[in-house]
């Protein structure tokens, strides 16, 4: 039986993550959960965590504390926390991971070839297809492509890839949430190419993908123009929206759920969630940050079981 312990990584200690985690761990409902926090003792000692149930897993990184500034040292520590969580999960010590915000700039300064948590975790566990997704009480969004320039999107997608992603999403909902989802697929071009008058990409990629997925008994429809797919009435018509590229899905999601949205990864062999915000260097260690997204990330990790 998998351990239900929740691991939390501190994230970039020069960012907002540690104070957000402090506020979340002091929440009355979070205090009831089995949680281990991974970070450096000198940073954790700066926090006022009033939660006697927390296990602290201390690391021994060189700390150069400079709030608001991404650095090679904060990037290296961020990676160390994450790699240690991977080791614990592989050894069966935990099956749930909540990651504090990291800086792509900082981890690349520290030598990482990865752009963030999602692709690093995918590589560490050897999973060919994972999906970055976002969850709130108002809507759920998944992404076909993630942190790539817009001019690389078309070369990164195919009808076959979309079908595989739709299968993964369908399986996740059935296995984890107990129901078959209604999936709305975004078009690639404005107006979903309008029958080929605004490019042929949807006719060549998304339309065949929907047809193939339906033959596999996946409840998907589209492609829809993304400027109307996310209107209010459609929030009730679909369980999840599958967007082609990052901002296509994240702009509507963050407009509706910025403070309480959760980033989660579909198709890893464990639960992984994260608050839907970054390091917020401009306010790091200056203000008392809103912990709602982190609280929701911890609660979702607790709720989900594979």
C-alpha positions as CSV (number, residue, x, y, z in Angstrom):
1,X,0.0,0.0,0.0
2,X,1.4,3.4,-1.0
3,X,2.2,5.9,1.7
4,X,-0.3,8.8,1.8
5,X,2.4,11.1,3.2
6,X,2.5,14.5,1.4
7,X,5.9,15.9,0.6
8,X,6.3,19.6,0.2
9,X,9.4,21.1,-1.4
10,X,10.3,24.6,-0.3
11,X,10.9,25.9,-3.8
12,X,13.2,28.9,-4.5
13,X,14.0,30.3,-1.0
14,X,14.6,33.8,-2.5
15,X,11.0,33.8,-3.8
16,X,7.5,33.8,-2.2
17,X,7.4,30.1,-1.7
18,X,8.6,29.7,1.9
19,X,6.2,32.3,3.3
20,X,3.3,30.9,1.3
21,X,4.1,27.5,2.7
22,X,4.3,28.9,6.2
23,X,0.8,30.4,5.9
24,X,-0.6,27.3,4.4
25,X,0.8,24.9,7.0
26,X,-0.7,27.1,9.7
27,X,-4.2,26.6,8.2
28,X,-6.4,24.6,10.6
29,X,-7.4,22.0,8.1
30,X,-3.9,21.5,6.7
31,X,-2.6,20.9,10.3
32,X,-4.4,17.6,10.3
33,X,-2.5,16.1,7.4
34,X,0.6,13.9,7.3
35,X,3.2,16.3,5.8
36,X,6.9,16.4,5.4
37,X,8.6,19.7,4.4
38,X,11.9,19.5,2.5
39,X,14.2,22.5,2.7
40,X,17.3,24.0,4.3
41,X,17.2,24.5,8.1
42,X,18.4,28.1,8.0
43,X,15.5,29.0,5.7
44,X,12.9,26.9,7.6
45,X,14.1,28.6,10.9
46,X,13.1,31.9,9.4
47,X,9.5,30.7,9.2
48,X,6.9,30.8,12.0
49,X,5.3,27.4,11.4
50,X,2.8,26.6,14.2
51,X,2.2,23.0,13.2
52,X,3.6,20.2,15.5
53,X,2.7,17.4,13.1
54,X,5.1,18.6,10.4
55,X,8.2,16.5,9.8
56,X,11.1,18.6,8.6
57,X,13.6,17.0,6.2
58,X,16.7,19.2,6.3
59,X,19.1,19.5,3.4
60,X,22.6,20.9,3.4
61,X,22.9,23.4,0.6
62,X,25.0,26.6,0.5
63,X,22.5,29.3,1.2
64,X,22.9,32.8,-0.1
65,X,19.8,34.5,1.1
66,X,18.9,37.4,-1.1
67,X,15.1,37.8,-1.3
68,X,13.8,38.8,-4.7
69,X,16.8,37.7,-6.7
70,X,17.1,34.4,-8.6
71,X,20.6,32.9,-8.2
72,X,22.7,29.9,-8.9
73,X,22.5,29.0,-5.2
74,X,18.7,29.3,-4.9
75,X,18.4,27.4,-8.1
76,X,20.7,24.6,-6.9
77,X,18.8,24.3,-3.6
78,X,15.5,24.2,-5.5
79,X,16.7,21.3,-7.6
80,X,18.2,19.5,-4.5
81,X,14.8,19.6,-2.7
82,X,13.1,18.2,-5.8
83,X,15.6,15.5,-6.4
84,X,15.4,14.4,-2.8
85,X,11.6,14.2,-3.0
86,X,12.0,12.0,-6.1
87,X,14.3,9.7,-4.2
88,X,11.8,9.4,-1.3
89,X,8.9,8.7,-3.7
90,X,10.9,6.0,-5.6
91,X,11.7,4.4,-2.3
92,X,8.0,4.2,-1.3
93,X,8.3,6.8,1.5
94,X,5.6,9.0,-0.1
95,X,3.1,9.1,-3.0
96,X,2.1,12.7,-3.0
97,X,4.2,15.8,-3.9
98,X,3.4,19.5,-3.6
99,X,6.1,21.6,-5.1
100,X,6.9,25.2,-4.1
101,X,7.5,27.7,-6.9
102,X,10.8,27.6,-8.6
103,X,12.5,30.0,-11.0
104,X,13.3,28.7,-14.5
105,X,16.1,31.3,-14.6
106,X,17.6,30.1,-11.3
107,X,17.6,26.4,-12.1
108,X,19.1,27.0,-15.5
109,X,21.8,29.1,-13.8
110,X,22.4,26.0,-11.6
111,X,22.9,23.9,-14.7
112,X,19.5,22.3,-15.2
113,X,18.5,21.4,-18.7
114,X,14.9,21.4,-17.7
115,X,12.4,24.3,-17.8
116,X,10.5,23.4,-14.7
117,X,9.0,20.7,-12.5
118,X,6.9,19.0,-15.1
119,X,9.6,18.0,-17.6
120,X,12.1,17.2,-14.8
121,X,9.7,14.8,-13.1
122,X,8.7,13.3,-16.4
123,X,12.4,12.5,-17.2
124,X,13.1,11.3,-13.7
125,X,10.3,8.7,-13.9
126,X,10.8,7.9,-17.6
127,X,7.2,8.7,-18.6
128,X,6.8,9.3,-22.3
129,X,3.7,11.4,-22.0
130,X,2.6,13.6,-19.1
131,X,0.2,16.5,-19.2
132,X,0.3,19.8,-17.4
133,X,-3.1,20.6,-16.1
134,X,-4.9,23.2,-13.9
135,X,-7.7,22.6,-11.4
136,X,-10.1,24.8,-9.6
137,X,-13.7,24.6,-8.4
138,X,-14.8,26.6,-11.4
139,X,-12.9,24.8,-14.2
140,X,-10.2,22.4,-15.3
141,X,-7.8,23.0,-18.1
142,X,-5.1,20.7,-19.7
143,X,-2.4,21.8,-22.1
144,X,-1.1,20.0,-25.2
145,X,2.1,21.9,-25.2
146,X,3.7,23.9,-22.3
147,X,6.8,26.1,-22.1
148,X,7.8,26.5,-25.7
149,X,7.8,29.6,-28.0
150,X,4.6,30.1,-30.0
151,X,6.4,29.5,-33.3
152,X,7.2,25.9,-32.1
153,X,3.7,24.9,-31.3
154,X,2.7,23.6,-34.7
155,X,5.7,21.4,-35.1
156,X,5.2,20.0,-31.6
157,X,1.6,18.7,-32.1
158,X,0.0,16.1,-34.2
159,X,-3.3,14.3,-34.5
160,X,-1.7,11.2,-33.0
161,X,-0.3,13.2,-30.0
162,X,-3.7,14.8,-29.3
163,X,-5.5,11.4,-29.4
164,X,-2.9,10.0,-26.9
165,X,-3.4,13.0,-24.6
166,X,-7.1,12.7,-24.7
167,X,-6.8,9.0,-23.8
168,X,-4.6,10.0,-20.8
169,X,-7.0,12.6,-19.6
170,X,-10.0,10.3,-20.0
171,X,-8.2,7.5,-18.1
172,X,-7.2,9.9,-15.3
173,X,-10.7,11.1,-14.7
174,X,-12.1,7.6,-14.7
175,X,-9.4,6.2,-12.4
176,X,-9.0,9.1,-10.1
177,X,-12.3,10.9,-10.0
178,X,-14.6,8.0,-10.8
179,X,-16.4,9.4,-13.9
180,X,-15.9,9.8,-17.6
181,X,-15.2,13.4,-18.5
182,X,-16.7,15.6,-21.2
183,X,-13.7,17.2,-22.9
184,X,-13.8,20.4,-25.0
185,X,-10.9,20.7,-27.4
186,X,-9.6,24.1,-28.4
187,X,-8.9,24.9,-32.1
188,X,-5.5,25.9,-33.2
189,X,-6.3,28.9,-35.3
190,X,-8.8,31.8,-34.8
191,X,-12.3,30.5,-35.3
192,X,-10.8,26.9,-35.3
193,X,-9.6,27.7,-38.9
194,X,-13.3,28.3,-40.0
195,X,-13.3,25.3,-42.4
196,X,-9.9,26.1,-43.9
197,X,-10.4,29.7,-44.6
198,X,-7.9,30.7,-41.8
199,X,-5.3,28.0,-42.3
200,X,-5.7,24.2,-42.7
201,X,-4.2,23.2,-39.4
202,X,-7.4,22.3,-37.6
203,X,-8.6,20.3,-40.6
204,X,-5.3,18.4,-40.6
205,X,-4.8,18.0,-36.9
206,X,-7.6,18.7,-34.4
207,X,-10.6,17.5,-36.5
208,X,-9.1,14.1,-37.2
209,X,-8.0,13.8,-33.6
210,X,-11.5,14.3,-32.4
211,X,-12.8,11.7,-34.9
212,X,-10.2,9.2,-33.8
213,X,-10.8,9.8,-30.1
214,X,-14.5,9.4,-30.5
215,X,-13.9,5.9,-32.0
216,X,-12.0,5.1,-28.8
217,X,-15.2,6.0,-26.8
218,X,-13.7,9.3,-25.5
219,X,-16.3,11.9,-24.9
220,X,-14.6,14.8,-26.7
221,X,-16.0,17.5,-29.0
222,X,-14.5,20.3,-31.0
223,X,-12.3,21.8,-32.1
224,X,-13.9,25.0,-30.8
225,X,-12.8,28.6,-31.3
226,X,-11.1,29.3,-28.0
227,X,-12.6,32.9,-27.8
228,X,-16.0,31.3,-27.2
229,X,-15.2,27.9,-25.7
230,X,-14.5,29.4,-22.3
231,X,-17.6,31.5,-21.9
232,X,-19.7,31.1,-18.8
233,X,-22.3,28.6,-20.0
234,X,-19.6,26.3,-21.3
235,X,-18.1,25.9,-17.9
236,X,-21.1,23.7,-17.1
237,X,-21.0,21.8,-20.4
238,X,-17.4,20.4,-20.0
239,X,-15.4,18.8,-17.3
240,X,-12.1,19.8,-18.8
241,X,-10.9,22.0,-21.6
242,X,-7.8,20.8,-23.6
243,X,-5.8,23.8,-24.9
244,X,-3.3,23.6,-27.7
245,X,-0.8,26.0,-26.1
246,X,0.1,27.5,-22.8
247,X,-1.6,30.9,-22.9
248,X,-4.7,29.7,-24.7
249,X,-5.6,27.7,-21.7
250,X,-4.0,29.7,-18.9
251,X,-5.5,33.1,-19.6
252,X,-9.1,32.1,-19.0
253,X,-8.1,29.8,-16.1
254,X,-6.2,32.5,-14.3
255,X,-8.9,35.1,-14.9
256,X,-11.4,32.9,-13.1
257,X,-9.2,31.1,-10.6
258,X,-6.0,33.0,-10.0
259,X,-6.0,32.8,-6.1
260,X,-7.3,29.3,-5.8
261,X,-6.0,27.5,-8.9
262,X,-3.8,24.4,-8.7
263,X,-1.2,23.1,-11.2
264,X,-1.2,19.3,-11.3
265,X,0.5,16.8,-13.5
266,X,-1.4,14.0,-15.2
267,X,0.2,10.6,-15.8
268,X,3.0,10.5,-13.3
269,X,3.0,7.4,-11.0
270,X,2.2,9.6,-8.0
271,X,0.2,12.7,-7.2
272,X,1.9,16.0,-8.0
273,X,0.4,19.4,-7.4
274,X,1.6,23.0,-7.1
275,X,0.2,26.4,-6.5
276,X,-0.7,28.2,-9.7
277,X,1.7,31.1,-9.2
278,X,5.4,31.7,-9.5
279,X,8.2,33.0,-7.3
280,X,6.8,36.5,-7.2
281,X,10.2,38.0,-6.4
282,X,8.8,41.5,-6.3
283,X,7.1,40.7,-3.0
284,X,9.2,37.9,-1.6
285,X,9.7,38.2,2.1
286,X,8.2,41.7,2.1
287,X,4.5,41.0,2.4
288,X,2.3,38.4,4.0
289,X,1.4,36.4,0.9
290,X,-2.0,34.9,0.1
291,X,-1.7,31.1,0.7
292,X,-5.0,30.0,-0.9
293,X,-3.4,28.5,-4.0
294,X,-0.9,26.5,-1.9
295,X,-3.7,25.4,0.5
296,X,-5.7,24.2,-2.5
297,X,-2.7,22.4,-3.9
298,X,-2.2,20.5,-0.6
299,X,-5.9,19.7,-0.3
300,X,-6.0,18.4,-3.8
301,X,-2.9,16.2,-3.2
302,X,-4.6,14.8,-0.1
303,X,-7.8,14.2,-2.1
304,X,-6.3,12.4,-5.1
305,X,-5.3,8.8,-4.8
306,X,-3.9,6.5,-7.6
